[in-house]
Amino acid sequence: MLLAELAHARSGDKSGSANIAVIVTRKADMRRVARALTPARIRKTLGLGPKQPVEVYPLARLGAFNIFLPDVLGGAPPYSLSYDVFGHYLASRILSLELK
């Protein structure tokens, strides 16, 4: 089962860092999703190196998780007001994470 079957995601990037919110559809699935959203599994899913910082913050009352990836984009992405392609790509990759 993929994470996308239990959650959806919103994202943003700024100055080379990315922020991804994973919102669980049913709060009853929070523990299962929490087991999947470890920094190591996120690094592997996104193809990041072992030294890339990955910060995961559970937001239990909201039924969500905030994932912060500092400097993951290697500098500021091109300026755009219309579409956040960098963050959206990362969010879609997170949703492809296989749940155990």
C-alpha positions as CSV (number, residue, x, y, z in Angstrom):
1,M,0.0,0.0,0.0
2,L,1.3,3.5,-0.9
3,L,1.1,6.5,1.4
4,A,-1.0,8.2,-1.2
5,E,-3.9,5.8,-0.3
6,L,-4.0,7.2,3.3
7,A,-2.9,10.8,2.8
8,H,-2.4,13.8,0.5
9,A,0.3,16.4,0.5
10,R,0.9,20.1,0.1
11,S,4.3,21.6,-0.5
12,G,6.4,24.7,-0.9
13,D,10.0,25.6,-1.5
14,K,11.9,28.8,-0.7
15,S,15.6,29.7,-0.9
16,G,16.6,26.1,-1.7
17,S,14.7,24.5,1.2
18,A,11.4,22.5,0.9
19,N,8.5,22.1,3.2
20,I,6.0,19.2,2.8
21,A,2.8,18.8,4.7
22,V,1.4,15.2,4.7
23,I,-2.3,15.3,5.7
24,V,-3.7,11.9,6.8
25,T,-7.2,11.3,5.6
26,R,-8.2,9.5,8.8
27,K,-6.6,10.3,12.1
28,A,-6.8,6.6,13.0
29,D,-4.0,6.1,10.5
30,M,-1.6,8.5,12.1
31,R,0.6,5.8,13.8
32,R,0.9,3.8,10.7
33,V,1.9,6.9,8.7
34,A,4.3,8.0,11.5
35,R,6.2,4.6,11.2
36,A,6.7,5.2,7.5
37,L,7.8,8.9,7.7
38,T,11.2,8.4,9.2
39,P,14.1,10.6,8.1
40,A,15.9,7.5,6.7
41,R,12.9,6.3,4.6
42,I,12.3,9.9,3.4
43,R,16.0,10.2,2.3
44,K,15.8,6.8,0.5
45,T,12.5,7.7,-1.2
46,L,13.8,11.1,-2.4
47,G,17.2,9.7,-3.3
48,L,19.0,12.0,-0.9
49,G,22.4,11.5,0.7
50,P,22.9,10.3,4.2
51,K,24.0,13.8,5.5
52,Q,20.9,15.6,4.1
53,P,18.9,16.9,7.1
54,V,15.3,15.7,7.2
55,E,13.1,17.1,10.0
56,V,9.7,15.4,10.6
57,Y,7.2,17.1,12.9
58,P,4.0,15.2,13.8
59,L,0.9,17.4,14.2
60,A,-1.4,15.0,15.9
61,R,-4.3,17.4,16.5
62,L,-4.3,18.3,12.8
63,G,-3.8,14.7,11.6
64,A,-0.8,15.7,9.7
65,F,3.0,15.8,9.5
66,N,5.3,18.6,8.5
67,I,8.5,17.6,6.7
68,F,11.3,20.2,6.4
69,L,14.2,19.6,4.0
70,P,16.7,22.4,4.5
71,D,18.9,23.3,1.5
72,V,17.6,20.2,-0.4
73,L,17.4,22.1,-3.7
74,G,21.1,23.2,-3.6
75,G,20.2,26.9,-3.8
76,A,17.2,29.0,-4.7
77,P,15.0,27.5,-7.5
78,P,14.1,29.8,-10.5
79,Y,11.7,32.5,-9.6
80,S,8.1,31.6,-10.3
81,L,4.8,33.0,-9.2
82,S,2.6,30.4,-10.9
83,Y,3.7,26.9,-10.0
84,D,5.8,25.3,-7.3
85,V,7.3,22.4,-9.3
86,F,10.2,21.6,-7.0
87,G,8.1,21.2,-3.9
88,H,5.3,19.4,-5.8
89,Y,7.7,16.9,-7.2
90,L,9.1,16.1,-3.7
91,A,5.6,15.8,-2.3
92,S,4.5,13.4,-5.0
93,R,7.6,11.3,-4.3
94,I,6.8,11.2,-0.6
95,L,3.3,9.9,-1.4
96,S,4.8,7.1,-3.4
97,L,6.4,5.8,-0.2
98,E,5.5,2.1,0.4
99,L,3.8,1.4,3.8
100,K,4.7,-1.7,5.6
